[in-house]
Protein backbone atom coordinates (compact mmCIF):
# COMPACT_ATOMS: atom_id res chain seq x y z
CA UNK A 1 0.00 0.00 0.00
CA UNK A 2 1.36 3.39 -0.99
CA UNK A 3 0.93 6.43 1.28
CA UNK A 4 2.26 9.97 1.22
CA UNK A 5 3.67 11.78 4.25
CA UNK A 6 3.75 15.57 4.12
CA UNK A 7 5.17 18.27 6.40
CA UNK A 8 4.74 21.96 5.51
CA UNK A 9 7.01 24.80 6.55
CA UNK A 10 6.44 28.49 5.84
CA UNK A 11 8.80 28.40 2.86
CA UNK A 12 8.83 24.76 1.72
CA UNK A 13 6.99 21.44 1.76
CA UNK A 14 8.65 18.14 2.60
CA UNK A 15 7.09 15.04 1.02
CA UNK A 16 7.84 11.33 1.29
CA UNK A 17 6.12 8.41 -0.44
CA UNK A 18 6.23 5.10 1.43
CA UNK A 19 5.15 1.57 0.61
CA UNK A 20 3.60 -0.09 3.66
CA UNK A 21 1.96 -3.45 4.17
CA UNK A 22 -1.82 -3.71 3.76
CA UNK A 23 -3.65 -2.98 7.00
CA UNK A 24 -0.94 -0.61 8.25
CA UNK A 25 -1.92 1.96 10.88
CA UNK A 26 -0.89 5.54 11.47
CA UNK A 27 1.59 4.29 14.08
CA UNK A 28 3.21 2.03 11.45
CA UNK A 29 3.59 5.00 9.09
CA UNK A 30 5.20 7.10 11.82
CA UNK A 31 7.64 4.29 12.64
CA UNK A 32 8.55 3.98 8.96
CA UNK A 33 9.23 7.70 8.55
CA UNK A 34 11.19 7.81 11.83
CA UNK A 35 13.40 5.03 10.47
CA UNK A 36 14.36 7.44 7.66
CA UNK A 37 15.62 9.90 10.29
CA UNK A 38 12.64 12.26 10.30
CA UNK A 39 11.74 13.61 13.74
CA UNK A 40 8.04 13.01 14.40
CA UNK A 41 5.79 13.87 17.35
CA UNK A 42 2.77 11.57 17.44
CA UNK A 43 0.39 14.18 18.88
CA UNK A 44 0.98 16.45 15.88
CA UNK A 45 -0.18 14.11 13.10
CA UNK A 46 -3.31 13.53 11.07
CA UNK A 47 -4.72 11.96 7.93
CA UNK A 48 -6.19 14.22 5.24
CA UNK A 49 -6.47 17.22 7.59
CA UNK A 50 -8.05 15.38 10.51
CA UNK A 51 -6.35 14.29 13.68
CA UNK A 52 -6.63 10.54 14.04
CA UNK A 53 -5.55 8.09 16.75
CA UNK A 54 -2.39 6.07 16.18
CA UNK A 55 -4.55 2.97 15.73
CA UNK A 56 -6.27 4.52 12.67
CA UNK A 57 -6.00 2.11 9.69
CA UNK A 58 -4.57 3.66 6.54
CA UNK A 59 -5.88 3.18 3.01
CA UNK A 60 -4.18 3.27 -0.36
CA UNK A 61 -3.04 6.80 -1.31
CA UNK A 62 -3.76 8.30 2.13
CA UNK A 63 -1.91 11.48 3.00
CA UNK A 64 -0.41 11.51 6.49
CA UNK A 65 0.29 15.05 7.63
CA UNK A 66 2.91 16.07 10.18
CA UNK A 67 1.76 19.27 11.85
CA UNK A 68 4.00 21.94 13.32
CA UNK A 69 3.28 22.97 16.91
CA UNK A 70 1.54 26.31 17.35
CA UNK A 71 4.11 29.04 18.03
CA UNK A 72 1.75 31.51 19.71
CA UNK A 73 -1.75 31.53 21.16
CA UNK A 74 -4.03 32.63 18.26
CA UNK A 75 -6.21 34.83 20.49
CA UNK A 76 -3.22 36.62 22.00
CA UNK A 77 -1.63 37.12 18.57
CA UNK A 78 -4.84 38.64 17.19
CA UNK A 79 -5.12 40.98 20.17
CA UNK A 80 -1.49 42.07 19.73
CA UNK A 81 -2.06 42.79 16.01
CA UNK A 82 -5.17 44.83 16.82
CA UNK A 83 -3.26 46.88 19.39
CA UNK A 84 -0.40 47.51 16.98
CA UNK A 85 -2.84 48.78 14.36
CA UNK A 86 -4.41 51.17 16.86
CA UNK A 87 -7.78 49.43 17.10
CA UNK A 88 -9.86 50.40 20.12
CA UNK A 89 -12.79 48.31 21.18
CA UNK A 90 -15.94 50.38 21.27
CA UNK A 91 -18.10 49.55 24.25
CA UNK A 92 -21.18 50.66 22.39
CA UNK A 93 -22.29 49.12 19.17
CA UNK A 94 -23.89 51.00 16.30
CA UNK A 95 -27.34 49.81 17.36
CA UNK A 96 -27.02 51.14 20.91
CA UNK A 97 -25.60 54.42 19.61
CA UNK A 98 -28.84 54.99 17.68
CA UNK A 99 -31.00 54.67 20.80
CA UNK A 100 -32.14 57.64 22.83
CA UNK A 101 -31.55 57.77 26.61
CA UNK A 102 -35.10 56.47 27.15
CA UNK A 103 -34.14 53.28 25.35
CA UNK A 104 -36.33 53.80 22.29
CA UNK A 105 -34.99 54.05 18.77
CA UNK A 106 -34.63 57.50 17.24
CA UNK A 107 -37.24 58.16 14.59
CA UNK A 108 -35.77 58.07 11.11
CA UNK A 109 -36.14 61.26 9.11
BAZAMAR-601576 format. One record per residue: x negated, y, z of N, C-alpha, C, O in turn; chain. Coordinates in steps of 0.001 Angstrom, whole numbers, plus 500000, padded with zeros to 6 digits. Example, Ala and Ser with C-alpha at 12.3 -4.5 7.8 and 13.67 -1.06 7.14 Angstrom:
% BAZAMAR-601576
<n_east=486810 | n_north=494310 | n_up=507800 | ca_east=487700 | ca_north=495500 | ca_up=507800 | c_east=486800 | c_north=496700 | c_up=507800 | o_east=485764 | o_north=496681 | o_up=508465 | mol=A>
<n_east=487150 | n_north=497750 | n_up=507080 | ca_east=486330 | ca_north=498940 | ca_up=507140 | c_east=487100 | c_north=500030 | c_up=507870 | o_east=486591 | o_north=501138 | o_up=508039 | mol=A>
This chain:
% BAZAMAR-601576
<n_east=499151 | n_north=498836 | n_up=500000 | ca_east=500000 | ca_north=500000 | ca_up=500000 | c_east=499102 | c_north=501232 | c_up=500000 | o_east=498132 | o_north=501311 | o_up=500754 | mol=A>
<n_east=499437 | n_north=502174 | n_up=499154 | ca_east=498640 | ca_north=503387 | ca_up=499012 | c_east=499318 | c_north=504535 | c_up=499751 | o_east=500512 | o_north=504773 | o_up=499567 | mol=A>
<n_east=498556 | n_north=505255 | n_up=500593 | ca_east=499074 | ca_north=506433 | ca_up=501284 | c_east=498095 | c_north=507585 | c_up=501091 | o_east=496935 | o_north=507380 | o_up=500732 | mol=A>
<n_east=498573 | n_north=508776 | n_up=501329 | ca_east=497745 | ca_north=509965 | ca_up=501215 | c_east=497684 | c_north=510631 | c_up=502589 | o_east=498705 | o_north=510754 | o_up=503265 | mol=A>
<n_east=496513 | n_north=511052 | n_up=502996 | ca_east=496335 | ca_north=511777 | ca_up=504248 | c_east=495859 | c_north=513173 | c_up=503892 | o_east=494922 | o_north=513339 | o_up=503112 | mol=A>
<n_east=496515 | n_north=514185 | n_up=504474 | ca_east=496252 | ca_north=515570 | ca_up=504120 | c_east=496037 | c_north=516394 | c_up=505389 | o_east=496744 | o_north=516229 | o_up=506383 | mol=A>
<n_east=495042 | n_north=517287 | n_up=505332 | ca_east=494829 | ca_north=518272 | ca_up=506397 | c_east=494598 | c_north=519614 | c_up=505712 | o_east=493750 | o_north=519729 | o_up=504827 | mol=A>
<n_east=495360 | n_north=520630 | n_up=506126 | ca_east=495265 | ca_north=521957 | ca_up=505505 | c_east=494569 | c_north=522930 | c_up=506444 | o_east=494832 | o_north=522966 | o_up=507646 | mol=A>
<n_east=493679 | n_north=523714 | n_up=505863 | ca_east=492990 | ca_north=524798 | ca_up=506552 | c_east=493415 | c_north=526088 | c_up=505877 | o_east=494002 | o_north=526042 | o_up=504796 | mol=A>
<n_east=493141 | n_north=527239 | n_up=506478 | ca_east=493561 | ca_north=528494 | ca_up=505843 | c_east=493001 | c_north=528685 | c_up=504432 | o_east=493648 | o_north=529315 | o_up=503596 | mol=A>
<n_east=491813 | n_north=528154 | n_up=504157 | ca_east=491197 | ca_north=528401 | ca_up=502859 | c_east=490984 | c_north=527156 | c_up=502006 | o_east=490477 | o_north=527260 | o_up=500889 | mol=A>
<n_east=491359 | n_north=525989 | n_up=502504 | ca_east=491172 | ca_north=524763 | ca_up=501722 | c_east=492104 | c_north=523651 | c_up=502215 | o_east=492699 | o_north=523744 | o_up=503289 | mol=A>
<n_east=492213 | n_north=522611 | n_up=501410 | ca_east=493008 | ca_north=521439 | ca_up=501762 | c_east=492116 | c_north=520216 | c_up=501621 | o_east=491461 | o_north=520025 | o_up=500597 | mol=A>
<n_east=492098 | n_north=519395 | n_up=502657 | ca_east=491352 | ca_north=518136 | ca_up=502601 | c_east=492356 | c_north=517019 | c_up=502326 | o_east=493444 | o_north=516997 | o_up=502901 | mol=A>
<n_east=491984 | n_north=516096 | n_up=501446 | ca_east=492909 | ca_north=515040 | ca_up=501023 | c_east=492155 | c_north=513741 | c_up=500865 | o_east=491089 | o_north=513694 | o_up=500252 | mol=A>
<n_east=492728 | n_north=512666 | n_up=501435 | ca_east=492160 | ca_north=511332 | ca_up=501295 | c_east=493273 | c_north=510390 | c_up=500848 | o_east=494418 | o_north=510523 | o_up=501281 | mol=A>
<n_east=492936 | n_north=509450 | n_up=499990 | ca_east=493882 | ca_north=508412 | ca_up=499564 | c_east=493337 | c_north=507091 | c_up=500081 | o_east=492190 | o_north=506729 | o_up=499818 | mol=A>
<n_east=494182 | n_north=506374 | n_up=500824 | ca_east=493774 | ca_north=505104 | ca_up=501427 | c_east=494666 | c_north=503971 | c_up=500946 | o_east=495847 | o_north=504168 | o_up=500659 | mol=A>
<n_east=494081 | n_north=502779 | n_up=500864 | ca_east=494851 | ca_north=501565 | ca_up=500614 | c_east=494940 | c_north=500797 | c_up=501925 | o_east=493927 | o_north=500371 | o_up=502479 | mol=A>
<n_east=496164 | n_north=500626 | n_up=502410 | ca_east=496402 | ca_north=499906 | ca_up=503659 | c_east=497232 | c_north=498666 | c_up=503365 | o_east=497846 | o_north=498544 | o_up=502306 | mol=A>
<n_east=497237 | n_north=497766 | n_up=504312 | ca_east=498044 | ca_north=496548 | ca_up=504168 | c_east=499525 | c_north=496897 | c_up=504253 | o_east=499888 | o_north=497907 | o_up=504855 | mol=A>
<n_east=500374 | n_north=496081 | n_up=503662 | ca_east=501823 | ca_north=496287 | ca_up=503759 | c_east=502246 | c_north=496178 | c_up=505214 | o_east=501739 | o_north=495334 | o_up=505954 | mol=A>
<n_east=503169 | n_north=497028 | n_up=505621 | ca_east=503645 | ca_north=497023 | ca_up=507001 | c_east=502765 | c_north=497826 | c_up=507944 | o_east=502938 | o_north=497749 | o_up=509161 | mol=A>
<n_east=501829 | n_north=498592 | n_up=507409 | ca_east=500940 | ca_north=499391 | ca_up=508254 | c_east=501737 | c_north=500507 | c_up=508940 | o_east=502745 | o_north=500986 | o_up=508420 | mol=A>
<n_east=501260 | n_north=500902 | n_up=510110 | ca_east=501915 | ca_north=501956 | ca_up=510878 | c_east=501080 | c_north=503231 | c_up=510824 | o_east=499980 | o_north=503250 | o_up=510272 | mol=A>
<n_east=501618 | n_north=504276 | n_up=511401 | ca_east=500890 | ca_north=505544 | ca_up=511472 | c_east=499598 | c_north=505363 | c_up=512261 | o_east=498578 | o_north=505960 | o_up=511918 | mol=A>
<n_east=499629 | n_north=504559 | n_up=513297 | ca_east=498411 | ca_north=504286 | ca_up=514083 | c_east=497344 | c_north=503616 | c_up=513218 | o_east=496162 | o_north=503941 | o_up=513339 | mol=A>
<n_east=497741 | n_north=502693 | n_up=512353 | ca_east=496787 | ca_north=502033 | ca_up=511455 | c_east=496140 | c_north=503046 | c_up=510500 | o_east=494941 | o_north=502974 | o_up=510227 | mol=A>
<n_east=496937 | n_north=503978 | n_up=510001 | ca_east=496410 | ca_north=504996 | ca_up=509089 | c_east=495409 | c_north=505900 | c_up=509808 | o_east=494385 | o_north=506275 | o_up=509237 | mol=A>
<n_east=495708 | n_north=506247 | n_up=511060 | ca_east=494798 | ca_north=507101 | ca_up=511818 | c_east=493498 | c_north=506381 | c_up=512138 | o_east=492432 | o_north=506996 | o_up=512138 | mol=A>
<n_east=493577 | n_north=505084 | n_up=512412 | ca_east=492363 | ca_north=504294 | ca_up=512644 | c_east=491510 | c_north=504241 | c_up=511367 | o_east=490285 | o_north=504347 | o_up=511424 | mol=A>
<n_east=492172 | n_north=504076 | n_up=510226 | ca_east=491447 | ca_north=503984 | ca_up=508960 | c_east=490746 | c_north=505299 | c_up=508622 | o_east=489615 | o_north=505289 | o_up=508135 | mol=A>
<n_east=491396 | n_north=506412 | n_up=508871 | ca_east=490774 | ca_north=507695 | ca_up=508554 | c_east=489682 | c_north=508021 | c_up=509574 | o_east=488689 | o_north=508659 | o_up=509225 | mol=A>
<n_east=489849 | n_north=507595 | n_up=510822 | ca_east=488812 | ca_north=507813 | ca_up=511833 | c_east=487560 | c_north=507007 | c_up=511499 | o_east=486447 | o_north=507428 | o_up=511811 | mol=A>
<n_east=487743 | n_north=505847 | n_up=510865 | ca_east=486597 | ca_north=505027 | ca_up=510467 | c_east=485761 | c_north=505729 | c_up=509395 | o_east=484582 | o_north=505419 | o_up=509225 | mol=A>
<n_east=486370 | n_north=506672 | n_up=508673 | ca_east=485642 | ca_north=507443 | ca_up=507664 | c_east=484910 | c_north=508640 | c_up=508280 | o_east=484227 | o_north=509388 | o_up=507580 | mol=A>
<n_east=485062 | n_north=508810 | n_up=509601 | ca_east=484375 | ca_north=509901 | ca_up=510289 | c_east=485190 | c_north=511171 | c_up=510429 | o_east=484642 | o_north=512219 | o_up=510772 | mol=A>
<n_east=486483 | n_north=511102 | n_up=510173 | ca_east=487356 | ca_north=512264 | ca_up=510298 | c_east=487907 | c_north=512300 | c_up=511716 | o_east=488454 | o_north=511313 | o_up=512208 | mol=A>
<n_east=487756 | n_north=513453 | n_up=512368 | ca_east=488256 | ca_north=513605 | ca_up=513736 | c_east=489767 | c_north=513816 | c_up=513696 | o_east=490257 | o_north=514713 | o_up=513010 | mol=A>
<n_east=490502 | n_north=512982 | n_up=514437 | ca_east=491959 | ca_north=513008 | ca_up=514403 | c_east=492493 | c_north=513024 | c_up=515823 | o_east=492011 | o_north=512283 | o_up=516680 | mol=A>
<n_east=493499 | n_north=513875 | n_up=516078 | ca_east=494208 | ca_north=513874 | ca_up=517352 | c_east=495611 | c_north=513348 | c_up=517075 | o_east=496346 | o_north=513921 | o_up=516272 | mol=A>
<n_east=495979 | n_north=512259 | n_up=517740 | ca_east=497226 | ca_north=511569 | ca_up=517438 | c_east=498461 | c_north=512435 | c_up=517661 | o_east=499462 | o_north=512261 | o_up=516966 | mol=A>
<n_east=498411 | n_north=513371 | n_up=518620 | ca_east=499606 | ca_north=514176 | ca_up=518884 | c_east=499839 | c_north=515250 | c_up=517834 | o_east=500879 | o_north=515910 | o_up=517848 | mol=A>
<n_east=498887 | n_north=515436 | n_up=516924 | ca_east=499023 | ca_north=516447 | ca_up=515882 | c_east=499131 | c_north=515792 | c_up=514502 | o_east=498426 | o_north=516181 | o_up=513571 | mol=A>
<n_east=500006 | n_north=514807 | n_up=514373 | ca_east=500181 | ca_north=514113 | ca_up=513097 | c_east=501664 | c_north=513966 | c_up=512773 | o_east=502523 | o_north=514050 | o_up=513651 | mol=A>
<n_east=501938 | n_north=513745 | n_up=511499 | ca_east=503308 | ca_north=513532 | ca_up=511074 | c_east=503332 | c_north=512895 | c_up=509698 | o_east=502293 | o_north=512718 | o_up=509062 | mol=A>
<n_east=504525 | n_north=512553 | n_up=509247 | ca_east=504724 | ca_north=511960 | ca_up=507928 | c_east=505746 | c_north=512821 | c_up=507199 | o_east=506874 | o_north=512994 | o_up=507660 | mol=A>
<n_east=505337 | n_north=513355 | n_up=506063 | ca_east=506189 | ca_north=514215 | ca_up=505238 | c_east=506804 | c_north=515357 | c_up=506052 | o_east=508002 | o_north=515614 | o_up=505936 | mol=A>
<n_east=506006 | n_north=516041 | n_up=506870 | ca_east=506473 | ca_north=517224 | ca_up=507586 | c_east=507230 | c_north=516955 | c_up=508864 | o_east=507729 | o_north=517895 | o_up=509482 | mol=A>
<n_east=507334 | n_north=515715 | n_up=509281 | ca_east=508047 | ca_north=515383 | ca_up=510510 | c_east=507118 | c_north=514636 | c_up=511449 | o_east=506406 | o_north=513719 | o_up=511039 | mol=A>
<n_east=507132 | n_north=515031 | n_up=512698 | ca_east=506349 | ca_north=514289 | ca_up=513679 | c_east=506989 | c_north=512923 | c_up=513887 | o_east=508205 | o_north=512802 | o_up=514039 | mol=A>
<n_east=506158 | n_north=511918 | n_up=513888 | ca_east=506632 | ca_north=510543 | ca_up=514044 | c_east=505791 | c_north=509855 | c_up=515110 | o_east=504642 | o_north=510238 | o_up=515330 | mol=A>
<n_east=506348 | n_north=508843 | n_up=515778 | ca_east=505547 | ca_north=508087 | ca_up=516748 | c_east=504485 | c_north=507249 | c_up=516038 | o_east=504601 | o_north=506963 | o_up=514847 | mol=A>
<n_east=503462 | n_north=506866 | n_up=516773 | ca_east=502386 | ca_north=506074 | ca_up=516182 | c_east=502877 | c_north=504727 | c_up=515670 | o_east=502228 | o_north=504120 | o_up=514818 | mol=A>
<n_east=503998 | n_north=504255 | n_up=516168 | ca_east=504545 | ca_north=502969 | ca_up=515730 | c_east=505370 | c_north=503089 | c_up=514444 | o_east=505911 | o_north=502092 | o_up=513967 | mol=A>
<n_east=505470 | n_north=504288 | n_up=513882 | ca_east=506267 | ca_north=504518 | ca_up=512673 | c_east=505688 | c_north=503726 | c_up=511497 | o_east=504511 | o_north=503889 | o_up=511173 | mol=A>
<n_east=506495 | n_north=502869 | n_up=510850 | ca_east=506000 | ca_north=502114 | ca_up=509694 | c_east=505876 | c_north=503017 | c_up=508468 | o_east=506751 | o_north=503843 | o_up=508208 | mol=A>
<n_east=504805 | n_north=502858 | n_up=507732 | ca_east=504574 | ca_north=503660 | ca_up=506536 | c_east=505083 | c_north=502939 | c_up=505296 | o_east=505160 | o_north=501711 | o_up=505258 | mol=A>
<n_east=505425 | n_north=503720 | n_up=504293 | ca_east=505884 | ca_north=503183 | ca_up=503014 | c_east=504888 | c_north=503565 | c_up=501928 | o_east=504010 | o_north=504403 | o_up=502138 | mol=A>
<n_east=505034 | n_north=502953 | n_up=500793 | ca_east=504182 | ca_north=503268 | ca_up=499641 | c_east=504280 | c_north=504758 | c_up=499322 | o_east=505375 | o_north=505320 | o_up=499317 | mol=A>
<n_east=503153 | n_north=505395 | n_up=499058 | ca_east=503045 | ca_north=506805 | ca_up=498685 | c_east=503498 | c_north=507771 | c_up=499771 | o_east=503864 | o_north=508904 | o_up=499457 | mol=A>
<n_east=503487 | n_north=507364 | n_up=501038 | ca_east=503762 | ca_north=508297 | ca_up=502127 | c_east=502614 | c_north=509283 | c_up=502257 | o_east=501466 | o_north=508971 | o_up=501938 | mol=A>
<n_east=502942 | n_north=510478 | n_up=502730 | ca_east=501906 | ca_north=511479 | ca_up=502997 | c_east=501813 | c_north=511689 | c_up=504503 | o_east=502746 | o_north=512184 | o_up=505134 | mol=A>
<n_east=500673 | n_north=511305 | n_up=505066 | ca_east=500408 | ca_north=511509 | ca_up=506486 | c_east=499716 | c_north=512858 | c_up=506603 | o_east=498735 | o_north=513127 | o_up=505911 | mol=A>
<n_east=500242 | n_north=513709 | n_up=507492 | ca_east=499709 | ca_north=515054 | ca_up=507631 | c_east=499028 | c_north=515209 | c_up=508981 | o_east=499572 | o_north=514816 | o_up=510013 | mol=A>
<n_east=497836 | n_north=515783 | n_up=508964 | ca_east=497086 | ca_north=516070 | ca_up=510179 | c_east=497254 | c_north=517563 | c_up=510452 | o_east=496778 | o_north=518399 | o_up=509685 | mol=A>
<n_east=497934 | n_north=517888 | n_up=511547 | ca_east=498241 | ca_north=519274 | ca_up=511851 | c_east=497154 | c_north=519897 | c_up=512710 | o_east=496540 | o_north=519234 | o_up=513546 | mol=A>
<n_east=496931 | n_north=521191 | n_up=512485 | ca_east=496000 | ca_north=521938 | ca_up=513324 | c_east=496735 | c_north=522385 | c_up=514578 | o_east=497933 | o_north=522663 | o_up=514519 | mol=A>
<n_east=496047 | n_north=522461 | n_up=515711 | ca_east=496715 | ca_north=522975 | ca_up=516915 | c_east=497033 | c_north=524461 | c_up=516757 | o_east=496330 | o_north=525178 | o_up=516045 | mol=A>
<n_east=498071 | n_north=524909 | n_up=517411 | ca_east=498458 | ca_north=526312 | ca_up=517350 | c_east=497414 | c_north=527139 | c_up=518085 | o_east=497052 | o_north=526821 | o_up=519218 | mol=A>
<n_east=496931 | n_north=528195 | n_up=517450 | ca_east=495889 | ca_north=529038 | ca_up=518031 | c_east=496446 | c_north=530042 | c_up=519036 | o_east=495764 | o_north=530391 | o_up=519999 | mol=A>
<n_east=497659 | n_north=530505 | n_up=518828 | ca_east=498253 | ca_north=531506 | ca_up=519708 | c_east=499746 | c_north=531227 | c_up=519849 | o_east=500361 | o_north=530621 | o_up=518972 | mol=A>
<n_east=500313 | n_north=531671 | n_up=520948 | ca_east=501746 | ca_north=531535 | ca_up=521165 | c_east=502477 | c_north=532407 | c_up=520141 | o_east=502227 | o_north=533611 | o_up=520094 | mol=A>
<n_east=503372 | n_north=531845 | n_up=519317 | ca_east=504027 | ca_north=532626 | ca_up=518265 | c_east=504795 | c_north=533839 | c_up=518795 | o_east=504786 | o_north=534895 | o_up=518162 | mol=A>
<n_east=505459 | n_north=533703 | n_up=519943 | ca_east=506211 | ca_north=534835 | ca_up=520495 | c_east=505270 | c_north=535965 | c_up=520913 | o_east=505535 | o_north=537136 | o_up=520643 | mol=A>
<n_east=504175 | n_north=535604 | n_up=521569 | ca_east=503219 | ca_north=536618 | ca_up=522005 | c_east=502564 | c_north=537301 | c_up=520806 | o_east=502347 | o_north=538512 | o_up=520831 | mol=A>
<n_east=502249 | n_north=536543 | n_up=519761 | ca_east=501633 | ca_north=537119 | ca_up=518569 | c_east=502590 | c_north=538095 | c_up=517885 | o_east=502164 | o_north=539155 | o_up=517427 | mol=A>
<n_east=503857 | n_north=537754 | n_up=517813 | ca_east=504844 | ca_north=538642 | ca_up=517192 | c_east=504990 | c_north=539928 | c_up=517998 | o_east=505075 | o_north=541015 | o_up=517427 | mol=A>
<n_east=505019 | n_north=539806 | n_up=519317 | ca_east=505117 | ca_north=540979 | ca_up=520171 | c_east=503895 | c_north=541883 | c_up=520007 | o_east=504027 | o_north=543106 | o_up=519952 | mol=A>
<n_east=502719 | n_north=541286 | n_up=519930 | ca_east=501493 | ca_north=542069 | ca_up=519726 | c_east=501529 | c_north=542815 | c_up=518390 | o_east=501166 | o_north=543990 | o_up=518326 | mol=A>
<n_east=501969 | n_north=542131 | n_up=517315 | ca_east=502064 | ca_north=542793 | ca_up=516010 | c_east=503049 | c_north=543956 | c_up=516051 | o_east=502793 | o_north=545013 | o_up=515476 | mol=A>
<n_east=504169 | n_north=543760 | n_up=516727 | ca_east=505168 | ca_north=544826 | ca_up=516823 | c_east=504599 | c_north=546026 | c_up=517581 | o_east=504834 | o_north=547171 | o_up=517194 | mol=A>
<n_east=503870 | n_north=545776 | n_up=518633 | ca_east=503263 | ca_north=546883 | ca_up=519395 | c_east=502215 | c_north=547616 | c_up=518571 | o_east=502123 | o_north=548842 | o_up=518633 | mol=A>
<n_east=501425 | n_north=546878 | n_up=517803 | ca_east=500397 | ca_north=547506 | ca_up=516975 | c_east=501010 | c_north=548386 | c_up=515894 | o_east=500420 | o_north=549392 | o_up=515500 | mol=A>
<n_east=502182 | n_north=548013 | n_up=515416 | ca_east=502841 | ca_north=548777 | ca_up=514364 | c_east=503676 | c_north=549925 | c_up=514930 | o_east=504290 | o_north=550677 | o_up=514173 | mol=A>
<n_east=503702 | n_north=550061 | n_up=516244 | ca_east=504410 | ca_north=551166 | ca_up=516865 | c_east=505899 | c_north=550948 | c_up=517014 | o_east=506642 | o_north=551917 | o_up=517169 | mol=A>
<n_east=506357 | n_north=549716 | n_up=516974 | ca_east=507782 | ca_north=549427 | ca_up=517095 | c_east=508208 | c_north=549573 | c_up=518548 | o_east=507553 | o_north=549049 | o_up=519449 | mol=A>
<n_east=509304 | n_north=550286 | n_up=518772 | ca_east=509856 | ca_north=550404 | ca_up=520116 | c_east=511236 | c_north=549789 | c_up=520122 | o_east=512066 | o_north=550098 | o_up=519268 | mol=A>
<n_east=511479 | n_north=548930 | n_up=521072 | ca_east=512790 | ca_north=548307 | ca_up=521181 | c_east=513800 | c_north=549345 | c_up=521618 | o_east=513581 | o_north=550051 | o_up=522603 | mol=A>
<n_east=514880 | n_north=549444 | n_up=520913 | ca_east=515941 | ca_north=550377 | ca_up=521270 | c_east=516934 | c_north=549650 | c_up=522155 | o_east=517467 | o_north=548607 | o_up=521776 | mol=A>
<n_east=517177 | n_north=550188 | n_up=523309 | ca_east=518098 | ca_north=549552 | ca_up=524252 | c_east=519523 | c_north=549580 | c_up=523745 | o_east=520337 | o_north=548729 | o_up=524103 | mol=A>
<n_east=519816 | n_north=550548 | n_up=522922 | ca_east=521178 | ca_north=550661 | ca_up=522391 | c_east=521195 | c_north=550260 | c_up=520927 | o_east=520318 | o_north=550644 | o_up=520153 | mol=A>
<n_east=522165 | n_north=549511 | n_up=520571 | ca_east=522295 | ca_north=549123 | ca_up=519166 | c_east=523086 | c_north=550182 | c_up=518417 | o_east=523625 | o_north=551108 | o_up=519023 | mol=A>
<n_east=523152 | n_north=550045 | n_up=517121 | ca_east=523888 | ca_north=551001 | ca_up=516301 | c_east=525366 | c_north=551031 | c_up=516703 | o_east=525983 | o_north=552096 | o_up=516728 | mol=A>
<n_east=525925 | n_north=549871 | n_up=517013 | ca_east=527343 | ca_north=549811 | ca_up=517364 | c_east=527626 | c_north=550583 | c_up=518649 | o_east=528609 | o_north=551320 | o_up=518721 | mol=A>
<n_east=526775 | n_north=550424 | n_up=519667 | ca_east=527024 | ca_north=551143 | ca_up=520912 | c_east=526741 | c_north=552626 | c_up=520757 | o_east=527317 | o_north=553435 | o_up=521485 | mol=A>
<n_east=525876 | n_north=553007 | n_up=519833 | ca_east=525595 | ca_north=554422 | ca_up=519612 | c_east=526797 | c_north=555118 | c_up=518985 | o_east=526928 | o_north=556334 | o_up=519121 | mol=A>
<n_east=527667 | n_north=554398 | n_up=518312 | ca_east=528842 | ca_north=554987 | ca_up=517677 | c_east=530002 | c_north=555142 | c_up=518654 | o_east=530998 | o_north=555781 | o_up=518315 | mol=A>
<n_east=529907 | n_north=554590 | n_up=519831 | ca_east=531001 | ca_north=554672 | ca_up=520801 | c_east=530932 | c_north=555979 | c_up=521585 | o_east=529856 | o_north=556534 | o_up=521809 | mol=A>
<n_east=532071 | n_north=556441 | n_up=521985 | ca_east=532140 | ca_north=557636 | ca_up=522832 | c_east=531947 | c_north=557212 | c_up=524280 | o_east=532000 | o_north=556016 | o_up=524567 | mol=A>
<n_east=531726 | n_north=558138 | n_up=525198 | ca_east=531552 | ca_north=557771 | ca_up=526606 | c_east=532741 | c_north=557033 | c_up=527193 | o_east=532575 | o_north=556313 | o_up=528177 | mol=A>
<n_east=533933 | n_north=557183 | n_up=526631 | ca_east=535100 | ca_north=556473 | ca_up=527150 | c_east=535117 | c_north=555020 | c_up=526711 | o_east=535931 | o_north=554233 | o_up=527195 | mol=A>
<n_east=534221 | n_north=554656 | n_up=525796 | ca_east=534139 | ca_north=553282 | ca_up=525353 | c_east=534893 | c_north=553001 | c_up=524064 | o_east=534848 | o_north=551883 | o_up=523551 | mol=A>
<n_east=535588 | n_north=554005 | n_up=523534 | ca_east=536327 | ca_north=553800 | ca_up=522291 | c_east=535495 | c_north=554265 | c_up=521122 | o_east=534653 | o_north=555152 | o_up=521260 | mol=A>
<n_east=535727 | n_north=553671 | n_up=519977 | ca_east=534986 | ca_north=554046 | ca_up=518768 | c_east=535353 | c_north=555460 | c_up=518343 | o_east=536492 | o_north=555895 | o_up=518509 | mol=A>
<n_east=534375 | n_north=556170 | n_up=517794 | ca_east=534626 | ca_north=557503 | ca_up=517244 | c_east=535501 | c_north=557354 | c_up=516004 | o_east=535309 | o_north=556423 | o_up=515222 | mol=A>
<n_east=536440 | n_north=558239 | n_up=515819 | ca_east=537239 | ca_north=558157 | ca_up=514586 | c_east=536372 | c_north=558525 | c_up=513396 | o_east=535550 | o_north=559439 | o_up=513464 | mol=A>
<n_east=536565 | n_north=557808 | n_up=512319 | ca_east=535773 | ca_north=558067 | ca_up=511114 | c_east=536425 | c_north=559208 | c_up=510347 | o_east=537649 | o_north=559266 | o_up=510235 | mol=A>
<n_east=535625 | n_north=560097 | n_up=509827 | ca_east=536142 | ca_north=561263 | ca_up=509107 | c_east=536332 | c_north=560967 | c_up=507655 | o_east=536761 | o_north=561839 | o_up=506899 | mol=A>
